[in-house]
Amino acid sequence: MDKAIFIPSAFIGVVLIAIYAFRCHKAKKEFNQAVMVNAILQASGVVCGVLLVAGTINEDARKLLKEIDLYIFIAGMVVLAASLKGIYSDIFLSTKVSDSKSSNKSSKSDAASRAAS
């Protein structure tokens, strides 16, 4: 990992860990090392996410993208998953043909519930 990515990631990670440690102390909760590791990974994700966005408009940032293949892969998977979920929801779920018998039963029970109120 290039220092241009590592240094901001480490700085943000340390800040997040300090905030977490302070909040643990205030809430009298035990410090969890897994949260510490996750904070550093999330900080790195923030830096790499900013770099991915900046790489679309800035040539210097685009040169650094060669150092973050993992985050490019993750971003691609997220876009793929969100697109597939949207296709499934918009194309298949929104046009699902409902069974008329179950639809009739639910509308009768809804009407009965409203009448009882």
C-alpha positions in Angstrom: 0.0 0.0 0.0 1.4 3.4 -1.0 2.2 5.9 1.8 -0.3 8.3 0.2 -3.0 5.8 1.1 -1.5 4.3 4.3 -0.8 7.6 6.2 -4.3 9.1 5.9 -5.8 5.6 6.7 -3.6 5.2 9.8 -4.4 8.8 11.0 -8.2 8.3 10.6 -8.0 4.9 12.2 -6.1 6.2 15.2 -8.7 9.0 15.6 -11.6 6.5 15.4 -9.9 4.3 17.9 -9.4 7.2 20.3 -13.0 8.2 20.0 -14.1 4.5 20.6 -11.8 4.2 23.6 -13.1 7.5 25.1 -16.7 6.4 24.5 -16.0 3.0 26.1 -14.5 4.7 29.1 -17.5 7.1 29.4 -20.0 4.2 29.1 -17.9 1.9 31.3 -17.8 -0.7 28.6 -15.0 -3.0 27.8 -12.7 -2.1 24.9 -13.1 -4.6 22.1 -10.0 -5.2 19.9 -12.2 -6.4 17.1 -13.8 -2.9 16.9 -10.3 -1.5 16.8 -9.3 -3.6 13.8 -12.6 -2.8 12.1 -12.0 0.9 12.6 -8.7 0.7 10.9 -10.1 -1.2 8.0 -13.1 1.2 7.7 -10.7 4.1 7.8 -8.7 2.6 4.9 -12.0 2.0 3.1 -12.9 5.7 3.5 -9.5 6.8 2.1 -9.7 4.4 -0.8 -13.4 5.3 -1.5 -12.4 9.0 -1.8 -9.5 8.0 -4.0 -11.8 6.0 -6.3 -14.1 9.0 -6.7 -11.2 11.4 -7.1 -9.6 9.1 -9.7 -12.5 9.7 -12.0 -11.6 13.4 -12.3 -8.0 13.7 -11.3 -5.0 12.1 -13.1 -2.8 12.1 -10.0 -5.4 10.2 -8.0 -5.9 7.8 -10.9 -2.3 6.8 -10.7 -2.7 5.7 -7.1 -5.7 3.4 -8.0 -3.2 0.8 -9.0 -2.4 0.3 -5.3 -6.0 -0.5 -4.2 -7.1 -3.4 -6.3 -8.9 -4.9 -3.3 -11.1 -1.9 -2.9 -11.8 -1.7 -6.6 -12.9 -5.3 -6.4 -15.1 -4.6 -3.4 -16.6 -1.5 -5.0 -17.4 -3.5 -8.1 -19.0 -6.2 -6.1 -21.2 -3.6 -4.3 -22.3 -2.1 -7.5 -23.0 -5.5 -9.0 -25.0 -6.6 -5.9 -27.0 -3.3 -5.8 -27.8 -3.5 -9.5 -28.9 -7.1 -9.3 -31.1 -6.3 -6.2 -32.6 -3.4 -8.1 -33.3 -5.5 -11.1 -35.0 -8.2 -9.0 -37.0 -5.7 -7.1 -38.1 -3.4 -10.0 -38.5 -6.0 -12.7 -39.6 -9.2 -10.9 -41.1 -8.3 -7.6 -43.1 -5.3 -8.8 -44.7 -7.3 -11.5 -45.4 -10.4 -9.5 -48.9 -11.8 -10.2 -50.7 -12.3 -7.0 -53.0 -15.3 -6.3 -56.6 -14.1 -6.5 -57.8 -16.4 -3.7 -55.2 -15.2 -1.2 -55.7 -11.6 -2.4 -59.5 -12.0 -1.8 -58.9 -13.4 1.7 -56.6 -10.7 2.7 -58.8 -7.9 1.4 -61.8 -9.4 3.3 -59.8 -9.6 6.5 -58.6 -6.1 6.1 -62.2 -4.9 5.5 -63.3 -6.8 8.6 -60.5 -5.3 10.7 -61.5 -1.7 9.6 -65.1 -2.4 10.3 -64.3 -3.6 13.8 -62.3 -0.4 14.6 
